[in-house]
Amino acid sequence: MTRRVSSSYQSDNDLLTESQAREQELPMSLAWFRRMRVHDGGPPFVRVSNRIFYRRGELRRWIAARAVDRRQEVRR
């Protein structure tokens, strides 16, 4: 018996284009994504020929790693 998976299912391994990454996970400009790639500060990406993709899970982990604890900010 094969289990059907809804098309809305979001896997951490999904490859997203820059536009999809922006719309679904990280609402920054496309120029921001490009700048971050050039300056090695952005989320990990996959280059296939001349196209750029982001894994959904990598984007989420990158965002989570930048979470700020407000209590620590106040101590500074």
VMD Tcl script that builds the backbone (N, CA, C; Angstrom):
set m [mol new atoms 228]
animate dup $m
set s [atomselect $m all]
$s set {name element resname resid chain x y z} {
  {N N MET 1 A 0.838 -1.167 0.000}
  {CA C MET 1 A 0.000 0.000 0.000}
  {C C MET 1 A 0.893 1.244 0.000}
  {N N THR 2 A 0.689 2.116 -0.965}
  {CA C THR 2 A 1.485 3.328 -1.090}
  {C C THR 2 A 0.794 4.481 -0.394}
  {N N ARG 3 A 1.555 5.195 0.394}
  {CA C ARG 3 A 1.003 6.350 1.095}
  {C C ARG 3 A 1.127 7.583 0.217}
  {N N ARG 4 A 0.037 8.275 0.021}
  {CA C ARG 4 A 0.052 9.495 -0.784}
  {C C ARG 4 A 0.410 10.671 0.111}
  {N N VAL 5 A 1.251 11.527 -0.405}
  {CA C VAL 5 A 1.668 12.697 0.345}
  {C C VAL 5 A 1.072 13.927 -0.322}
  {N N SER 6 A 0.479 14.765 0.471}
  {CA C SER 6 A -0.122 15.989 -0.027}
  {C C SER 6 A 0.925 16.851 -0.718}
  {N N SER 7 A 0.538 17.548 -1.772}
  {CA C SER 7 A 1.469 18.412 -2.484}
  {C C SER 7 A 1.886 19.604 -1.628}
  {N N SER 8 A 1.166 19.857 -0.544}
  {CA C SER 8 A 1.520 20.965 0.332}
  {C C SER 8 A 2.563 20.547 1.380}
  {N N TYR 9 A 2.931 19.259 1.404}
  {CA C TYR 9 A 3.928 18.768 2.344}
  {C C TYR 9 A 5.256 19.458 2.080}
  {N N GLN 10 A 5.869 19.995 3.117}
  {CA C GLN 10 A 7.138 20.699 2.971}
  {C C GLN 10 A 8.248 19.896 3.629}
  {N N SER 11 A 9.165 19.423 2.828}
  {CA C SER 11 A 10.292 18.653 3.323}
  {C C SER 11 A 11.510 19.550 3.490}
  {N N ASP 12 A 12.349 19.238 4.472}
  {CA C ASP 12 A 13.589 19.978 4.656}
  {C C ASP 12 A 14.510 19.844 3.451}
  {N N ASN 13 A 14.317 18.800 2.661}
  {CA C ASN 13 A 15.174 18.582 1.493}
  {C C ASN 13 A 14.653 19.247 0.229}
  {N N ASP 14 A 13.493 19.902 0.301}
  {CA C ASP 14 A 12.964 20.595 -0.878}
  {C C ASP 14 A 13.982 21.604 -1.380}
  {N N LEU 15 A 14.198 21.625 -2.692}
  {CA C LEU 15 A 15.043 22.652 -3.295}
  {C C LEU 15 A 14.155 23.802 -3.733}
  {N N LEU 16 A 14.492 25.000 -3.291}
  {CA C LEU 16 A 13.718 26.187 -3.623}
  {C C LEU 16 A 14.562 27.119 -4.485}
  {N N THR 17 A 13.945 27.742 -5.467}
  {CA C THR 17 A 14.636 28.786 -6.215}
  {C C THR 17 A 14.776 30.002 -5.305}
  {N N GLU 18 A 15.547 30.987 -5.743}
  {CA C GLU 18 A 15.667 32.210 -4.935}
  {C C GLU 18 A 14.302 32.831 -4.685}
  {N N SER 19 A 13.490 32.894 -5.710}
  {CA C SER 19 A 12.159 33.494 -5.561}
  {C C SER 19 A 11.309 32.715 -4.566}
  {N N GLN 20 A 11.339 31.400 -4.654}
  {CA C GLN 20 A 10.566 30.579 -3.730}
  {C C GLN 20 A 11.099 30.717 -2.305}
  {N N ALA 21 A 12.424 30.751 -2.149}
  {CA C ALA 21 A 13.025 30.913 -0.823}
  {C C ALA 21 A 12.567 32.228 -0.212}
  {N N ARG 22 A 12.539 33.259 -1.020}
  {CA C ARG 22 A 12.114 34.586 -0.565}
  {C C ARG 22 A 10.636 34.583 -0.170}
  {N N GLU 23 A 9.808 33.979 -0.983}
  {CA C GLU 23 A 8.364 33.973 -0.739}
  {C C GLU 23 A 7.971 33.071 0.427}
  {N N GLN 24 A 8.651 31.939 0.572}
  {CA C GLN 24 A 8.201 30.928 1.524}
  {C C GLN 24 A 8.959 30.895 2.845}
  {N N GLU 25 A 10.218 31.312 2.856}
  {CA C GLU 25 A 11.020 31.123 4.068}
  {C C GLU 25 A 11.697 32.385 4.601}
  {N N LEU 26 A 12.250 33.208 3.739}
  {CA C LEU 26 A 13.058 34.338 4.192}
  {C C LEU 26 A 12.732 35.559 3.338}
  {N N PRO 27 A 11.852 36.419 3.812}
  {CA C PRO 27 A 11.344 37.527 2.986}
  {C C PRO 27 A 12.326 38.691 2.844}
  {N N MET 28 A 13.422 38.413 2.158}
  {CA C MET 28 A 14.408 39.450 1.860}
  {C C MET 28 A 14.414 39.650 0.346}
  {N N SER 29 A 15.004 40.733 -0.111}
  {CA C SER 29 A 15.036 41.001 -1.559}
  {C C SER 29 A 15.952 40.007 -2.272}
  {N N LEU 30 A 15.719 39.833 -3.554}
  {CA C LEU 30 A 16.587 38.961 -4.342}
  {C C LEU 30 A 18.006 39.520 -4.362}
  {N N ALA 31 A 18.134 40.852 -4.355}
  {CA C ALA 31 A 19.461 41.472 -4.309}
  {C C ALA 31 A 20.177 41.094 -3.010}
  {N N TRP 32 A 19.443 41.007 -1.901}
  {CA C TRP 32 A 20.031 40.604 -0.628}
  {C C TRP 32 A 20.601 39.198 -0.733}
  {N N PHE 33 A 19.828 38.265 -1.309}
  {CA C PHE 33 A 20.305 36.887 -1.483}
  {C C PHE 33 A 21.604 36.883 -2.279}
  {N N ARG 34 A 21.652 37.641 -3.350}
  {CA C ARG 34 A 22.848 37.684 -4.204}
  {C C ARG 34 A 24.040 38.281 -3.459}
  {N N ARG 35 A 23.827 39.379 -2.743}
  {CA C ARG 35 A 24.915 39.992 -1.965}
  {C C ARG 35 A 25.448 39.022 -0.923}
  {N N MET 36 A 24.569 38.334 -0.235}
  {CA C MET 36 A 24.988 37.408 0.809}
  {C C MET 36 A 25.791 36.246 0.235}
  {N N ARG 37 A 25.440 35.788 -0.957}
  {CA C ARG 37 A 26.220 34.724 -1.597}
  {C C ARG 37 A 27.624 35.213 -1.924}
  {N N VAL 38 A 27.727 36.410 -2.448}
  {CA C VAL 38 A 29.022 36.963 -2.847}
  {C C VAL 38 A 29.921 37.184 -1.636}
  {N N HIS 39 A 29.359 37.623 -0.533}
  {CA C HIS 39 A 30.149 37.963 0.653}
  {C C HIS 39 A 30.187 36.842 1.691}
  {N N ASP 40 A 29.777 35.643 1.333}
  {CA C ASP 40 A 29.837 34.462 2.212}
  {C C ASP 40 A 29.160 34.648 3.556}
  {N N GLY 41 A 28.038 35.344 3.588}
  {CA C GLY 41 A 27.362 35.525 4.857}
  {C C GLY 41 A 25.969 34.946 4.875}
  {N N GLY 42 A 25.525 34.455 3.748}
  {CA C GLY 42 A 24.144 34.000 3.642}
  {C C GLY 42 A 23.975 32.522 3.889}
  {N N PRO 43 A 22.753 32.072 3.705}
  {CA C PRO 43 A 22.456 30.655 3.901}
  {C C PRO 43 A 23.147 29.795 2.844}
  {N N PRO 44 A 23.442 28.530 3.190}
  {CA C PRO 44 A 24.045 27.625 2.215}
  {C C PRO 44 A 23.148 27.477 0.991}
  {N N PHE 45 A 23.761 27.344 -0.170}
  {CA C PHE 45 A 23.003 27.217 -1.407}
  {C C PHE 45 A 23.594 26.128 -2.282}
  {N N VAL 46 A 22.836 25.737 -3.288}
  {CA C VAL 46 A 23.252 24.731 -4.255}
  {C C VAL 46 A 23.288 25.403 -5.616}
  {N N ARG 47 A 24.420 25.282 -6.309}
  {CA C ARG 47 A 24.524 25.840 -7.657}
  {C C ARG 47 A 24.481 24.676 -8.653}
  {N N VAL 48 A 23.549 24.737 -9.578}
  {CA C VAL 48 A 23.451 23.757 -10.645}
  {C C VAL 48 A 23.527 24.547 -11.939}
  {N N SER 49 A 24.665 24.412 -12.615}
  {CA C SER 49 A 24.938 25.202 -13.814}
  {C C SER 49 A 24.889 26.675 -13.402}
  {N N ASN 50 A 24.002 27.453 -13.972}
  {CA C ASN 50 A 23.924 28.868 -13.597}
  {C C ASN 50 A 22.719 29.175 -12.709}
  {N N ARG 51 A 22.097 28.149 -12.158}
  {CA C ARG 51 A 20.920 28.346 -11.303}
  {C C ARG 51 A 21.288 28.132 -9.843}
  {N N ILE 52 A 20.618 28.856 -8.990}
  {CA C ILE 52 A 20.856 28.791 -7.547}
  {C C ILE 52 A 19.606 28.248 -6.862}
  {N N PHE 53 A 19.821 27.321 -5.933}
  {CA C PHE 53 A 18.735 26.739 -5.156}
  {C C PHE 53 A 19.112 26.764 -3.684}
  {N N TYR 54 A 18.103 26.770 -2.843}
  {CA C TYR 54 A 18.282 26.701 -1.394}
  {C C TYR 54 A 17.458 25.533 -0.881}
  {N N ARG 55 A 18.033 24.745 0.039}
  {CA C ARG 55 A 17.262 23.683 0.685}
  {C C ARG 55 A 16.449 24.314 1.810}
  {N N ARG 56 A 15.183 23.948 1.883}
  {CA C ARG 56 A 14.285 24.511 2.885}
  {C C ARG 56 A 14.856 24.345 4.303}
  {N N GLY 57 A 15.340 23.157 4.617}
  {CA C GLY 57 A 15.876 22.894 5.943}
  {C C GLY 57 A 17.105 23.734 6.257}
  {N N GLU 58 A 17.985 23.931 5.272}
  {CA C GLU 58 A 19.175 24.756 5.474}
  {C C GLU 58 A 18.783 26.198 5.752}
  {N N LEU 59 A 17.792 26.707 5.040}
  {CA C LEU 59 A 17.313 28.069 5.294}
  {C C LEU 59 A 16.781 28.200 6.713}
  {N N ARG 60 A 15.984 27.232 7.132}
  {CA C ARG 60 A 15.405 27.275 8.480}
  {C C ARG 60 A 16.474 27.187 9.556}
  {N N ARG 61 A 17.490 26.335 9.346}
  {CA C ARG 61 A 18.581 26.226 10.320}
  {C C ARG 61 A 19.406 27.516 10.361}
  {N N TRP 62 A 19.646 28.117 9.201}
  {CA C TRP 62 A 20.407 29.366 9.124}
  {C C TRP 62 A 19.675 30.478 9.870}
  {N N ILE 63 A 18.368 30.548 9.676}
  {CA C ILE 63 A 17.561 31.559 10.364}
  {C C ILE 63 A 17.581 31.307 11.875}
  {N N ALA 64 A 17.379 30.056 12.284}
  {CA C ALA 64 A 17.339 29.720 13.714}
  {C C ALA 64 A 18.670 30.035 14.401}
  {N N ALA 65 A 19.771 29.867 13.693}
  {CA C ALA 65 A 21.089 30.140 14.278}
  {C C ALA 65 A 21.289 31.629 14.551}
  {N N ARG 66 A 20.470 32.478 13.967}
  {CA C ARG 66 A 20.586 33.921 14.152}
  {C C ARG 66 A 19.559 34.488 15.126}
  {N N ALA 67 A 18.858 33.611 15.808}
  {CA C ALA 67 A 17.877 34.073 16.792}
  {C C ALA 67 A 18.592 34.807 17.917}
  {N N VAL 68 A 17.999 35.884 18.382}
  {CA C VAL 68 A 18.589 36.708 19.427}
  {C C VAL 68 A 17.752 36.585 20.689}
  {N N ASP 69 A 18.433 36.317 21.783}
  {CA C ASP 69 A 17.773 36.275 23.091}
  {C C ASP 69 A 17.748 37.704 23.615}
  {N N ARG 70 A 16.584 38.271 23.790}
  {CA C ARG 70 A 16.437 39.663 24.211}
  {C C ARG 70 A 17.118 39.924 25.560}
  {N N ARG 71 A 17.137 38.957 26.438}
  {CA C ARG 71 A 17.791 39.122 27.741}
  {C C ARG 71 A 19.290 39.348 27.570}
  {N N GLN 72 A 19.892 38.684 26.608}
  {CA C GLN 72 A 21.317 38.881 26.344}
  {C C GLN 72 A 21.569 40.242 25.723}
  {N N GLU 73 A 20.657 40.713 24.889}
  {CA C GLU 73 A 20.799 42.017 24.251}
  {C C GLU 73 A 20.766 43.127 25.293}
  {N N VAL 74 A 19.940 43.000 26.316}
  {CA C VAL 74 A 19.806 44.031 27.341}
  {C C VAL 74 A 21.095 44.149 28.156}
  {N N ARG 75 A 21.777 43.038 28.373}
  {CA C ARG 75 A 23.014 43.017 29.191}
  {C C ARG 75 A 24.145 43.759 28.507}
  {N N ARG 76 A 24.124 43.889 27.224}
  {CA C ARG 76 A 25.224 44.537 26.500}
  {C C ARG 76 A 25.247 45.954 26.812}
}
mol reanalyze $m
mol bondsrecalc $m
mol representation Tube
mol addrep $m
